[in-house]
Structures are given as C-alpha cells and as structure tokens.
C-alpha cells in the first residue's frame, strides 16, 4: 500500500493556481524530491499534506486513508522546516521529545538518546536552541521529525540555511538516515544537485504543475519539457529554435551556420518549429572547419570547479555555453573556433508546447 | 567599541546628569516633603536640612488627620486598597480577554478583523469625558454605579486596547511554523496556544500588563464620576487633603510616595524579566 498518495490536488490563492491538479505517489521507504523554482508551489503542497492548508479539490491519502480535513496532530506526519522552527524556550532534548511526550511514550528518554546519537547531537541535548549552531539546529529539527517514526516525512528545504560544508555532509548522510524507517519521504529543495543526490525520484513542480516525475538520471537525460531541461544542469542547456528539412531521406537543421543531421526523415514531422537542446558538456570545440560545425568566437572562459565554462558567440549573434575539462582546453578568449555536437546529444522539444519529442523513436528509425 | 575622546565622555556625563536631575528632582522633592511638616514645607526660603518627621505617614496609616480645625478621618489606606483591587482586577480581566483576542487577530484573517481591532484601539483616542456621561446613565440603569466590577469594566477601555495591540505584535513575531511543528508533534491547537504562543509572547504580555496596570492605577476621571468615596482609588482619594484648614502638603507628598511605590516596585521587578524576554526574541529559533 502506498505510503503517501496525492490525488489531483488543486489549491487556488486569489487568482493564482498554486497547485494545479497534482498527483503523486510516494511508496514507504522511498524518497521523492519535489524540485522547482521558488514560487512553484512546493511549500504549498507540503503544507496541504501537513494540514496547514486544505486543498480546494482532490484527495491526500496516508496509508490508503484520506487525511483531508483531519487535524494536523492526527495525520501521522513528521516535518522539518526550512527555518528549523525549534521551540525557542525548550532545550534540544525537549524539542526532540515533544512528540513522544504528547503520545505518552514511556521510552521517550532512550529514544531521544538513540536518535541524537545517530545525528551526532548528544552533547548539545541540554542546550537551548539559541545556543546551537545552524547545523545543530538543523539536526535537532530532523531528530524531532524522525523520532516518532511517522508514516510520512516532509522535509521543507532543510539544508537551505546551513553552510556549504555541512550541506555536503548532510547530502551524504541523509539518504541512509531517511531510509532507516518506512516513511514515505517528500523532500523539497531548490537545488537540483541536492535533489539528484538524495532522491529516488524527482518531481519537478513549475507554476503549480508537475512537469515530470522520474528518476534523477531519466530527468537529466530525457527531460519531459524545455522547462525541465532548463532547470537541470549547471550551466544550463543550450537551446536553439530551428525548422528541420528533409534532404536525401535525412532530416537536417541549420543552426548558426551549420548543417546538423537529425536522423531519418520519418523521425519527426518536418517544416515545424522545434527547440533543439544540447547540454554544454556535450559540445566539442576544435579549430577545424566543416559543414557540420558552427563557427564561433570564444568570448570568455570561466573556471568552475572541475570544468571550465566557455561563452561562445556564433555568427548570427546567438550565445551558447560549453563546459570542458580544463586539461582538454587549448583555446583562449577571442579565439575563432568550430563547435560540434553528436546527434545523440540532441534533445528536441516542440516549439509550441515545449514538450519533449521522443528520441528513442528516432534512434530506432536510424 | 571605539574609544571616545575625553571631552566626549565629559559632555555625555554632564548631559546625563542634567537630564537625570530634571526628571528626578520633582520625585526627590516629593520624597523630602513627605518627611516634613506643613510649616517646614511652607518656610521661605526652603531648606534642605530639616528634622524629618514620620507624622505624615502616621496620619495616613492610622487614618486620623489632626489639623488646626480639628480631627479629620482620612480613608487613604482604603483608597490604596481600592486602587490595588481595581487595577489588578482590570488587568486580569483584560489579559483574560485580550490575549486570546490578540492571538486571533495575529493568526487568523477574518472578515472585518482589522476594523474590529482598530475600533478597539480607537477607544484610546476618545477623551474619557466623551463616554462618561452616557456611561454613567447606563451604569445607573444597570446598577453598576459604585461597584468594583463596574469600574473594572470601564477600565477595560484603558487596558484592553493596550494589551490587544502590544500582544498582537508579539504573536505576529512568532513564526507560525513553530506552532505548526508543535501541532504535527501531536498537540492540539489549545496546547500550541498555551505552551508555545503564550510563553513565547510572555515578555510582551508582561509589558502590556504592566503598562495597562500603570495606566489604570493613574486613572482619575472614571473613578471620580462612577464611584463613591467607598470605592475610590488613591488618585481621587488625594482630593481629601484639600481641607477646610488648608492644603495638607505633607500628607499629599506621603500619599504620593505610598501610591507610587507599588507601581515602581512592579516596574523594577518586571524590568529584569522584560530584558531577558527581549534578548530571547532577538534570536529567532
């Protein structure tokens, strides 16, 4: 039986559809990241599940039982808030134990010990929240959410307010920590890397609508729409508007002066506008011209972590980004170069709807 | 902190002293007067050195005033008791009504909410005399004239808006997520109110309570019109010292000292709590 089931939930605030017919299933023990730009409705979805708002339409089920209209304290939900929301007048120990005491658990003390050992906050249990570092606050809030073994665990961007080092640590620790129990975990984040590191599946929420729910790999390799493709990847995907045409049974597109083959003629209807997307790391840079290469000038080179990002300008004025390994780099700013990409790296989206045009069909045809 | 120049420090010291003297002098003078007889007070020029007497306090506490025109009964101690009953009663009632109302105004948006809140505040704008005449007529009809409850009720015009607006601000400063977290931990909204919202707004509630206590204590005109001698607080009772044989400055001074002392002690006690509370509010958890 599904841990958490959200069924065509809609919520309207004024004229804004903050949640537009959202449907989502989270199995027990599964972590689903809800990812999207701010204002996309992530927090509202979480708050409807937690019972701070009621949905206008649709149903929310926990363990097969509807919780719409139930009081928050009866929903069997644990939640960690972005701003921690610790009780400032209680010690860390009392914060963590607050849920157990409400249920009259006799083993409260030993369970607080166990969970705080797991989260490495045993030594600060006697401290008040204001005496804790942000990292300790965040662990205390997590302990408070985890301790009751809730059926559903909601994490509202819990790593937002902690420093970079701790965020990396927690990204490594969290998945195993969250999978200890059988909770269905919904993890809200604005960071696509965090979503990909922690979640089994990612639900992409844009403008109150679920654009795609899929595994991290699938979302990255075959995003359901231009909007999703733009959200995943740093630097973001390069896009070009194009109108393919057929020549000798093969489909071509002209992009910034290059003739790019797209596959067999029957792969997709020609003479319609499409978005062509190529990830920056799939671009190749060389000094050899060719019919399939886009002539460009390197405007700037930015070193970024393990790669260098090149800003390229084509002859038609369009600008793309390329990400290269620094050691493979033998160009300098101002160089005239030629840009190529493999046919397999191309992602196509309908110009009108923004929806993905399946590539598998094309590969089969080719 | 940067070191300030010697001149700056001297200037600040002098300025502080001047301000202190300006504000403290009347209080100090009253304190001195309360230990002098009427003759000593009215002596020209006044002297700082005198033989202190406790006669004023004795007269107040015993309730017997000996004047040239004969013995006079004074009910000062009873007035003091009335002040205490009326002010604490009014504050207790206002807290009972105002704190939940402030919470409602802070947390829930409802129709006419702002209007109601502002109407309650507007009671503070209206001059008391404006409402006193109709009120005294109502009170006669209702039989509330000259009752403790009647005056406590009318004191709500003073205490309730203060408590409502101050405490509302404190409730609004508490992140609703803290209460949400408490509810998700398995507590009812009533528990979230009493164990999270009220303790966290504690300093604000204390400040509002203290302030409205002082305002009630200092009120003169409501009690003057709506209460007879039996129920009058010190502010009205002090009128008794304007006697046929003259104004009893010494007793008035002693009465002022006695009537200021409770609020002063209360403020000093609460100050500790207020500072602690304010530092708690500064660090959001």
Interface residues (C-beta under 8 A of the other chain):
Chain A: X50 X51 X52 X71 X72 X73 X75 X77 X78 X79 X81 X83 X84 X85 X86 X87 X88 X89 X98 X99 X102 X103 X129 X130 X137 X141 X144 X148
Chain B: X175 X176 X177 X178 X180 X181 X182 X183 X184 X185 X186 X187 X188 X191 X196 X199 X200 X280 X283 X284 X285
